[in-house]
Amino acid sequence: MSKKEQIRKLLADGQPHSAKELVDVTHRFSAVIHSLREEGYRIETIPLSHHDFAYQLSSKATIYG
């Protein structure tokens, strides 16, 4: 399973996941988040502190065209 698929499956539960959880899958998790967003996934960035964030999948947008 690719790193992107692992991150997508982790986020699929709809719960917030910390950067620490995501970095355990891949150190380049921000690139994976970016790629998933480009595919239409709505992933919210939730600030936890000044330099710490969590990520939550809210939905998969429908892309036309």
PDB file with SEQRES, HELIX, SHEET and CRYST1 records, atoms N, CA, C and O in Angstrom:
SEQRES   1 A   65  MET SER LYS LYS GLU GLN ILE ARG LYS LEU LEU ALA ASP          
SEQRES   2 A   65  GLY GLN PRO HIS SER ALA LYS GLU LEU VAL ASP VAL THR          
SEQRES   3 A   65  HIS ARG PHE SER ALA VAL ILE HIS SER LEU ARG GLU GLU          
SEQRES   4 A   65  GLY TYR ARG ILE GLU THR ILE PRO LEU SER HIS HIS ASP          
SEQRES   5 A   65  PHE ALA TYR GLN LEU SER SER LYS ALA THR ILE TYR GLY          
HELIX    1 AA1 LYS A    3  LEU A   11  1                                   9    
HELIX    2 AA2 ALA A   19  VAL A   23  1                                   5    
HELIX    3 AA3 PHE A   29  GLU A   38  1                                  10    
SHEET    1 AA1 2 TYR A  41  SER A  49  0                                        
SHEET    2 AA1 2 ASP A  52  LYS A  60 -1                                        
CRYST1    1.000    1.000    1.000  90.00  90.00  90.00 P 1           1          
ATOM      1  N   MET A   1       0.849  -1.173   0.000  1.00  0.00           N  
ATOM      2  CA  MET A   1       0.000   0.000   0.000  1.00  0.00           C  
ATOM      3  C   MET A   1       0.897   1.240   0.000  1.00  0.00           C  
ATOM      4  O   MET A   1       1.869   1.312   0.751  1.00  0.00           O  
ATOM      5  N   SER A   2       0.564   2.203  -0.840  1.00  0.00           N  
ATOM      6  CA  SER A   2       1.367   3.425  -0.946  1.00  0.00           C  
ATOM      7  C   SER A   2       1.204   4.291   0.302  1.00  0.00           C  
ATOM      8  O   SER A   2       0.257   4.128   1.071  1.00  0.00           O  
ATOM      9  N   LYS A   3       2.139   5.205   0.484  1.00  0.00           N  
ATOM     10  CA  LYS A   3       2.070   6.140   1.610  1.00  0.00           C  
ATOM     11  C   LYS A   3       0.803   6.990   1.510  1.00  0.00           C  
ATOM     12  O   LYS A   3       0.165   7.283   2.521  1.00  0.00           O  
ATOM     13  N   LYS A   4       0.442   7.384   0.286  1.00  0.00           N  
ATOM     14  CA  LYS A   4      -0.766   8.187   0.090  1.00  0.00           C  
ATOM     15  C   LYS A   4      -2.004   7.402   0.531  1.00  0.00           C  
ATOM     16  O   LYS A   4      -2.881   7.943   1.205  1.00  0.00           O  
ATOM     17  N   GLU A   5      -2.068   6.146   0.152  1.00  0.00           N  
ATOM     18  CA  GLU A   5      -3.204   5.314   0.535  1.00  0.00           C  
ATOM     19  C   GLU A   5      -3.236   5.105   2.053  1.00  0.00           C  
ATOM     20  O   GLU A   5      -4.314   5.081   2.647  1.00  0.00           O  
ATOM     21  N   GLN A   6      -2.088   4.956   2.674  1.00  0.00           N  
ATOM     22  CA  GLN A   6      -2.031   4.799   4.128  1.00  0.00           C  
ATOM     23  C   GLN A   6      -2.560   6.052   4.838  1.00  0.00           C  
ATOM     24  O   GLN A   6      -3.314   5.952   5.806  1.00  0.00           O  
ATOM     25  N   ILE A   7      -2.158   7.224   4.349  1.00  0.00           N  
ATOM     26  CA  ILE A   7      -2.637   8.486   4.940  1.00  0.00           C  
ATOM     27  C   ILE A   7      -4.137   8.629   4.707  1.00  0.00           C  
ATOM     28  O   ILE A   7      -4.872   9.012   5.617  1.00  0.00           O  
ATOM     29  N   ARG A   8      -4.595   8.325   3.492  1.00  0.00           N  
ATOM     30  CA  ARG A   8      -6.021   8.430   3.178  1.00  0.00           C  
ATOM     31  C   ARG A   8      -6.839   7.510   4.085  1.00  0.00           C  
ATOM     32  O   ARG A   8      -7.882   7.914   4.600  1.00  0.00           O  
ATOM     33  N   LYS A   9      -6.376   6.292   4.280  1.00  0.00           N  
ATOM     34  CA  LYS A   9      -7.090   5.354   5.148  1.00  0.00           C  
ATOM     35  C   LYS A   9      -7.087   5.828   6.602  1.00  0.00           C  
ATOM     36  O   LYS A   9      -8.084   5.676   7.307  1.00  0.00           O  
ATOM     37  N   LEU A  10      -5.985   6.393   7.042  1.00  0.00           N  
ATOM     38  CA  LEU A  10      -5.912   6.917   8.407  1.00  0.00           C  
ATOM     39  C   LEU A  10      -6.929   8.037   8.603  1.00  0.00           C  
ATOM     40  O   LEU A  10      -7.626   8.079   9.616  1.00  0.00           O  
ATOM     41  N   LEU A  11      -7.011   8.944   7.630  1.00  0.00           N  
ATOM     42  CA  LEU A  11      -7.926  10.084   7.728  1.00  0.00           C  
ATOM     43  C   LEU A  11      -9.385   9.697   7.482  1.00  0.00           C  
ATOM     44  O   LEU A  11     -10.290  10.453   7.832  1.00  0.00           O  
ATOM     45  N   ALA A  12      -9.619   8.531   6.886  1.00  0.00           N  
ATOM     46  CA  ALA A  12     -10.968   8.124   6.491  1.00  0.00           C  
ATOM     47  C   ALA A  12     -11.932   7.961   7.660  1.00  0.00           C  
ATOM     48  O   ALA A  12     -13.144   7.921   7.454  1.00  0.00           O  
ATOM     49  N   ASP A  13     -11.414   7.867   8.885  1.00  0.00           N  
ATOM     50  CA  ASP A  13     -12.311   7.724  10.031  1.00  0.00           C  
ATOM     51  C   ASP A  13     -12.993   9.037  10.407  1.00  0.00           C  
ATOM     52  O   ASP A  13     -13.865   9.058  11.275  1.00  0.00           O  
ATOM     53  N   GLY A  14     -12.594  10.140   9.749  1.00  0.00           N  
ATOM     54  CA  GLY A  14     -13.231  11.430   9.991  1.00  0.00           C  
ATOM     55  C   GLY A  14     -12.793  12.123  11.273  1.00  0.00           C  
ATOM     56  O   GLY A  14     -13.306  13.191  11.607  1.00  0.00           O  
ATOM     57  N   GLN A  15     -11.855  11.530  11.988  1.00  0.00           N  
ATOM     58  CA  GLN A  15     -11.347  12.109  13.230  1.00  0.00           C  
ATOM     59  C   GLN A  15     -10.089  12.927  12.947  1.00  0.00           C  
ATOM     60  O   GLN A  15      -9.395  12.662  11.966  1.00  0.00           O  
ATOM     61  N   PRO A  16      -9.783  13.916  13.790  1.00  0.00           N  
ATOM     62  CA  PRO A  16      -8.533  14.666  13.616  1.00  0.00           C  
ATOM     63  C   PRO A  16      -7.330  13.775  13.938  1.00  0.00           C  
ATOM     64  O   PRO A  16      -7.369  12.968  14.867  1.00  0.00           O  
ATOM     65  N   HIS A  17      -6.269  13.936  13.159  1.00  0.00           N  
ATOM     66  CA  HIS A  17      -5.026  13.193  13.379  1.00  0.00           C  
ATOM     67  C   HIS A  17      -3.874  14.189  13.419  1.00  0.00           C  
ATOM     68  O   HIS A  17      -3.752  15.057  12.554  1.00  0.00           O  
ATOM     69  N   SER A  18      -3.042  14.048  14.427  1.00  0.00           N  
ATOM     70  CA  SER A  18      -1.928  14.978  14.624  1.00  0.00           C  
ATOM     71  C   SER A  18      -0.849  14.772  13.567  1.00  0.00           C  
ATOM     72  O   SER A  18      -0.761  13.721  12.932  1.00  0.00           O  
ATOM     73  N   ALA A  19      -0.042  15.798  13.402  1.00  0.00           N  
ATOM     74  CA  ALA A  19       1.100  15.698  12.496  1.00  0.00           C  
ATOM     75  C   ALA A  19       2.007  14.555  12.931  1.00  0.00           C  
ATOM     76  O   ALA A  19       2.595  13.881  12.085  1.00  0.00           O  
ATOM     77  N   LYS A  20       2.131  14.326  14.228  1.00  0.00           N  
ATOM     78  CA  LYS A  20       2.959  13.227  14.730  1.00  0.00           C  
ATOM     79  C   LYS A  20       2.445  11.881  14.224  1.00  0.00           C  
ATOM     80  O   LYS A  20       3.237  11.023  13.835  1.00  0.00           O  
ATOM     81  N   GLU A  21       1.132  11.691  14.227  1.00  0.00           N  
ATOM     82  CA  GLU A  21       0.560  10.450  13.703  1.00  0.00           C  
ATOM     83  C   GLU A  21       0.878  10.290  12.215  1.00  0.00           C  
ATOM     84  O   GLU A  21       1.226   9.204  11.753  1.00  0.00           O  
ATOM     85  N   LEU A  22       0.751  11.391  11.478  1.00  0.00           N  
ATOM     86  CA  LEU A  22       0.976  11.337  10.036  1.00  0.00           C  
ATOM     87  C   LEU A  22       2.445  11.151   9.700  1.00  0.00           C  
ATOM     88  O   LEU A  22       2.774  10.459   8.736  1.00  0.00           O  
ATOM     89  N   VAL A  23       3.332  11.756  10.477  1.00  0.00           N  
ATOM     90  CA  VAL A  23       4.764  11.617  10.217  1.00  0.00           C  
ATOM     91  C   VAL A  23       5.225  10.186  10.506  1.00  0.00           C  
ATOM     92  O   VAL A  23       6.251   9.750   9.984  1.00  0.00           O  
ATOM     93  N   ASP A  24       4.478   9.458  11.329  1.00  0.00           N  
ATOM     94  CA  ASP A  24       4.791   8.048  11.553  1.00  0.00           C  
ATOM     95  C   ASP A  24       4.575   7.226  10.283  1.00  0.00           C  
ATOM     96  O   ASP A  24       5.184   6.169  10.115  1.00  0.00           O  
ATOM     97  N   VAL A  25       3.713   7.708   9.391  1.00  0.00           N  
ATOM     98  CA  VAL A  25       3.485   7.045   8.102  1.00  0.00           C  
ATOM     99  C   VAL A  25       4.539   7.491   7.092  1.00  0.00           C  
ATOM    100  O   VAL A  25       5.157   6.660   6.426  1.00  0.00           O  
ATOM    101  N   THR A  26       4.744   8.810   6.979  1.00  0.00           N  
ATOM    102  CA  THR A  26       5.743   9.356   6.060  1.00  0.00           C  
ATOM    103  C   THR A  26       6.160  10.752   6.517  1.00  0.00           C  
ATOM    104  O   THR A  26       5.328  11.545   6.957  1.00  0.00           O  
ATOM    105  N   HIS A  27       7.433  11.036   6.411  1.00  0.00           N  
ATOM    106  CA  HIS A  27       7.922  12.365   6.776  1.00  0.00           C  
ATOM    107  C   HIS A  27       7.438  13.432   5.794  1.00  0.00           C  
ATOM    108  O   HIS A  27       7.458  14.622   6.107  1.00  0.00           O  
ATOM    109  N   ARG A  28       7.009  13.007   4.620  1.00  0.00           N  
ATOM    110  CA  ARG A  28       6.514  13.945   3.607  1.00  0.00           C  
ATOM    111  C   ARG A  28       4.988  13.986   3.591  1.00  0.00           C  
ATOM    112  O   ARG A  28       4.372  14.121   2.533  1.00  0.00           O  
ATOM    113  N   PHE A  29       4.385  13.868   4.777  1.00  0.00           N  
ATOM    114  CA  PHE A  29       2.924  13.810   4.838  1.00  0.00           C  
ATOM    115  C   PHE A  29       2.276  15.062   4.269  1.00  0.00           C  
ATOM    116  O   PHE A  29       1.171  14.983   3.733  1.00  0.00           O  
ATOM    117  N   SER A  30       2.935  16.227   4.368  1.00  0.00           N  
ATOM    118  CA  SER A  30       2.324  17.456   3.840  1.00  0.00           C  
ATOM    119  C   SER A  30       2.168  17.378   2.322  1.00  0.00           C  
ATOM    120  O   SER A  30       1.202  17.908   1.774  1.00  0.00           O  
ATOM    121  N   ALA A  31       3.099  16.728   1.644  1.00  0.00           N  
ATOM    122  CA  ALA A  31       2.983  16.536   0.194  1.00  0.00           C  
ATOM    123  C   ALA A  31       1.826  15.591  -0.121  1.00  0.00           C  
ATOM    124  O   ALA A  31       1.117  15.774  -1.111  1.00  0.00           O  
ATOM    125  N   VAL A  32       1.642  14.591   0.717  1.00  0.00           N  
ATOM    126  CA  VAL A  32       0.529  13.658   0.529  1.00  0.00           C  
ATOM    127  C   VAL A  32      -0.800  14.375   0.761  1.00  0.00           C  
ATOM    128  O   VAL A  32      -1.744  14.187  -0.006  1.00  0.00           O  
ATOM    129  N   ILE A  33      -0.880  15.191   1.807  1.00  0.00           N  
ATOM    130  CA  ILE A  33      -2.094  15.972   2.078  1.00  0.00           C  
ATOM    131  C   ILE A  33      -2.398  16.875   0.883  1.00  0.00           C  
ATOM    132  O   ILE A  33      -3.546  16.963   0.447  1.00  0.00           O  
ATOM    133  N   HIS A  34      -1.381  17.539   0.358  1.00  0.00           N  
ATOM    134  CA  HIS A  34      -1.546  18.415  -0.807  1.00  0.00           C  
ATOM    135  C   HIS A  34      -2.092  17.622  -1.997  1.00  0.00           C  
ATOM    136  O   HIS A  34      -3.022  18.068  -2.669  1.00  0.00           O  
ATOM    137  N   SER A  35      -1.523  16.466  -2.249  1.00  0.00           N  
ATOM    138  CA  SER A  35      -1.955  15.628  -3.362  1.00  0.00           C  
ATOM    139  C   SER A  35      -3.409  15.177  -3.188  1.00  0.00           C  
ATOM    140  O   SER A  35      -4.184  15.203  -4.144  1.00  0.00           O  
ATOM    141  N   LEU A  36      -3.774  14.768  -1.987  1.00  0.00           N  
ATOM    142  CA  LEU A  36      -5.157  14.358  -1.732  1.00  0.00           C  
ATOM    143  C   LEU A  36      -6.120  15.525  -1.935  1.00  0.00           C  
ATOM    144  O   LEU A  36      -7.214  15.346  -2.471  1.00  0.00           O  
ATOM    145  N   ARG A  37      -5.717  16.704  -1.511  1.00  0.00           N  
ATOM    146  CA  ARG A  37      -6.559  17.890  -1.726  1.00  0.00           C  
ATOM    147  C   ARG A  37      -6.730  18.161  -3.218  1.00  0.00           C  
ATOM    148  O   ARG A  37      -7.821  18.519  -3.660  1.00  0.00           O  
ATOM    149  N   GLU A  38      -5.673  17.995  -3.990  1.00  0.00           N  
ATOM    150  CA  GLU A  38      -5.773  18.191  -5.444  1.00  0.00           C  
ATOM    151  C   GLU A  38      -6.718  17.176  -6.078  1.00  0.00           C  
ATOM    152  O   GLU A  38      -7.326  17.460  -7.110  1.00  0.00           O  
ATOM    153  N   GLU A  39      -6.846  15.998  -5.473  1.00  0.00           N  
ATOM    154  CA  GLU A  39      -7.764  14.969  -5.972  1.00  0.00           C  
ATOM    155  C   GLU A  39      -9.202  15.228  -5.540  1.00  0.00           C  
ATOM    156  O   GLU A  39     -10.112  14.503  -5.944  1.00  0.00           O  
ATOM    157  N   GLY A  40      -9.412  16.261  -4.718  1.00  0.00           N  
ATOM    158  CA  GLY A  40     -10.762  16.620  -4.316  1.00  0.00           C  
ATOM    159  C   GLY A  40     -11.119  16.305  -2.881  1.00  0.00           C  
ATOM    160  O   GLY A  40     -12.236  16.588  -2.449  1.00  0.00           O  
ATOM    161  N   TYR A  41     -10.196  15.725  -2.130  1.00  0.00           N  
ATOM    162  CA  TYR A  41     -10.478  15.460  -0.719  1.00  0.00           C  
ATOM    163  C   TYR A  41     -10.438  16.773   0.052  1.00  0.00           C  
ATOM    164  O   TYR A  41      -9.535  17.589  -0.130  1.00  0.00           O  
ATOM    165  N   ARG A  42     -11.421  16.962   0.908  1.00  0.00           N  
ATOM    166  CA  ARG A  42     -11.462  18.157   1.760  1.00  0.00           C  
ATOM    167  C   ARG A  42     -10.839  17.789   3.100  1.00  0.00           C  
ATOM    168  O   ARG A  42     -11.437  17.080   3.910  1.00  0.00           O  
ATOM    169  N   ILE A  43      -9.649  18.277   3.311  1.00  0.00           N  
ATOM    170  CA  ILE A  43      -8.904  17.983   4.527  1.00  0.00           C  
ATOM    171  C   ILE A  43      -8.697  19.291   5.270  1.00  0.00           C  
ATOM    172  O   ILE A  43      -8.054  20.214   4.771  1.00  0.00           O  
ATOM    173  N   GLU A  44      -9.251  19.352   6.468  1.00  0.00           N  
ATOM    174  CA  GLU A  44      -9.134  20.553   7.288  1.00  0.00           C  
ATOM    175  C   GLU A  44      -7.830  20.521   8.077  1.00  0.00           C  
ATOM    176  O   GLU A  44      -7.395  19.466   8.539  1.00  0.00           O  
ATOM    177  N   THR A  45      -7.218  21.683   8.223  1.00  0.00           N  
ATOM    178  CA  THR A  45      -6.048  21.853   9.080  1.00  0.00           C  
ATOM    179  C   THR A  45      -6.525  22.511  10.362  1.00  0.00           C  
ATOM    180  O   THR A  45      -7.083  23.608  10.336  1.00  0.00           O  
ATOM    181  N   ILE A  46      -6.304  21.842  11.479  1.00  0.00           N  
ATOM    182  CA  ILE A  46      -6.788  22.312  12.774  1.00  0.00           C  
ATOM    183  C   ILE A  46      -5.595  22.714  13.634  1.00  0.00           C  
ATOM    184  O   ILE A  46      -4.773  21.864  13.976  1.00  0.00           O  
ATOM    185  N   PRO A  47      -5.485  24.000  13.991  1.00  0.00           N  
ATOM    186  CA  PRO A  47      -4.369  24.414  14.846  1.00  0.00           C  
ATOM    187  C   PRO A  47      -4.530  23.860  16.262  1.00  0.00           C  
ATOM    188  O   PRO A  47      -5.599  23.966  16.864  1.00  0.00           O  
ATOM    189  N   LEU A  48      -3.464  23.273  16.781  1.00  0.00           N  
ATOM    190  CA  LEU A  48      -3.453  22.767  18.155  1.00  0.00           C  
ATOM    191  C   LEU A  48      -2.646  23.684  19.060  1.00  0.00           C  
ATOM    192  O   LEU A  48      -2.978  23.880  20.229  1.00  0.00           O  
ATOM    193  N   SER A  49      -1.594  24.236  18.507  1.00  0.00           N  
ATOM    194  CA  SER A  49      -0.759  25.217  19.200  1.00  0.00           C  
ATOM    195  C   SER A  49      -0.085  26.052  18.118  1.00  0.00           C  
ATOM    196  O   SER A  49      -0.405  25.916  16.938  1.00  0.00           O  
ATOM    197  N   HIS A  50       0.839  26.906  18.513  1.00  0.00           N  
ATOM    198  CA  HIS A  50       1.475  27.811  17.554  1.00  0.00           C  
ATOM    199  C   HIS A  50       2.141  27.069  16.388  1.00  0.00           C  
ATOM    200  O   HIS A  50       2.099  27.549  15.256  1.00  0.00           O  
ATOM    201  N   HIS A  51       2.745  25.923  16.644  1.00  0.00           N  
ATOM    202  CA  HIS A  51       3.457  25.180  15.597  1.00  0.00           C  
ATOM    203  C   HIS A  51       2.978  23.744  15.453  1.00  0.00           C  
ATOM    204  O   HIS A  51       3.678  22.926  14.856  1.00  0.00           O  
ATOM    205  N   ASP A  52       1.814  23.417  15.980  1.00  0.00           N  
ATOM    206  CA  ASP A  52       1.327  22.042  15.942  1.00  0.00           C  
ATOM    207  C   ASP A  52      -0.084  22.028  15.365  1.00  0.00           C  
ATOM    208  O   ASP A  52      -0.932  22.837  15.740  1.00  0.00           O  
ATOM    209  N   PHE A  53      -0.319  21.096  14.448  1.00  0.00           N  
ATOM    210  CA  PHE A  53      -1.593  21.032  13.753  1.00  0.00           C  
ATOM    211  C   PHE A  53      -2.102  19.602  13.693  1.00  0.00           C  
ATOM    212  O   PHE A  53      -1.334  18.645  13.797  1.00  0.00           O  
ATOM    213  N   ALA A  54      -3.419  19.476  13.524  1.00  0.00           N  
ATOM    214  CA  ALA A  54      -4.050  18.193  13.255  1.00  0.00           C  
ATOM    215  C   ALA A  54      -4.747  18.314  11.905  1.00  0.00           C  
ATOM    216  O   ALA A  54      -5.031  19.415  11.434  1.00  0.00           O  
ATOM    217  N   TYR A  55      -5.013  17.182  11.302  1.00  0.00           N  
ATOM    218  CA  TYR A  55      -5.641  17.148   9.986  1.00  0.00           C  
ATOM    219  C   TYR A  55      -6.845  16.230  10.062  1.00  0.00           C  
ATOM    220  O   TYR A  55      -6.801  15.164  10.676  1.00  0.00           O  
ATOM    221  N   GLN A  56      -7.939  16.671   9.415  1.00  0.00           N  
ATOM    222  CA  GLN A  56      -9.181  15.916   9.471  1.00  0.00           C  
ATOM    223  C   GLN A  56      -9.820  15.899   8.093  1.00  0.00           C  
ATOM    224  O   GLN A  56      -9.971  16.940   7.455  1.00  0.00           O  
ATOM    225  N   LEU A  57     -10.191  14.716   7.642  1.00  0.00           N  
ATOM    226  CA  LEU A  57     -10.891  14.568   6.373  1.00  0.00           C  
ATOM    227  C   LEU A  57     -12.354  14.884   6.611  1.00  0.00           C  
ATOM    228  O   LEU A  57     -13.015  14.221   7.410  1.00  0.00           O  
ATOM    229  N   SER A  58     -12.866  15.900   5.914  1.00  0.00           N  
ATOM    230  CA  SER A  58     -14.270  16.254   6.088  1.00  0.00           C  
ATOM    231  C   SER A  58     -15.140  15.616   5.012  1.00  0.00           C  
ATOM    232  O   SER A  58     -16.276  15.234   5.292  1.00  0.00           O  
ATOM    233  N   SER A  59     -14.633  15.491   3.791  1.00  0.00           N  
ATOM    234  CA  SER A  59     -15.406  14.842   2.731  1.00  0.00           C  
ATOM    235  C   SER A  59     -14.563  14.727   1.472  1.00  0.00           C  
ATOM    236  O   SER A  59     -13.473  15.291   1.376  1.00  0.00           O  
ATOM    237  N   LYS A  60     -15.087  13.994   0.522  1.00  0.00           N  
ATOM    238  CA  LYS A  60     -14.496  13.923  -0.811  1.00  0.00           C  
ATOM    239  C   LYS A  60     -15.390  14.743  -1.706  1.00  0.00           C  
ATOM    240  O   LYS A  60     -16.552  14.393  -1.915  1.00  0.00           O  
ATOM    241  N   ALA A  61     -14.867  15.826  -2.236  1.00  0.00           N  
ATOM    242  CA  ALA A  61     -15.636  16.701  -3.120  1.00  0.00           C  
ATOM    243  C   ALA A  61     -15.858  16.009  -4.460  1.00  0.00           C  
ATOM    244  O   ALA A  61     -15.047  15.190  -4.891  1.00  0.00           O  
ATOM    245  N   THR A  62     -16.948  16.343  -5.100  1.00  0.00           N  
ATOM    246  CA  THR A  62     -17.206  15.854  -6.444  1.00  0.00           C  
ATOM    247  C   THR A  62     -16.585  16.833  -7.428  1.00  0.00           C  
ATOM    248  O   THR A  62     -16.868  18.030  -7.393  1.00  0.00           O  
ATOM    249  N   ILE A  63     -15.743  16.312  -8.300  1.00  0.00           N  
ATOM    250  CA  ILE A  63     -15.067  17.158  -9.280  1.00  0.00           C  
ATOM    251  C   ILE A  63     -15.653  16.856 -10.653  1.00  0.00           C  
ATOM    252  O   ILE A  63     -15.682  15.706 -11.092  1.00  0.00           O  
ATOM    253  N   TYR A  64     -16.110  17.889 -11.312  1.00  0.00           N  
ATOM    254  CA  TYR A  64     -16.680  17.746 -12.650  1.00  0.00           C  
ATOM    255  C   TYR A  64     -15.704  18.301 -13.670  1.00  0.00           C  
ATOM    256  O   TYR A  64     -14.972  19.254 -13.402  1.00  0.00           O  
ATOM    257  N   GLY A  65     -15.707  17.680 -14.858  1.00  0.00           N  
ATOM    258  CA  GLY A  65     -14.895  18.239 -15.929  1.00  0.00           C  
ATOM    259  C   GLY A  65     -13.766  17.465 -16.281  1.00  0.00           C  
ATOM    260  O   GLY A  65     -13.011  17.846 -17.175  1.00  0.00           O  
TER     261      GLY A  65                                                      
END                                                                             
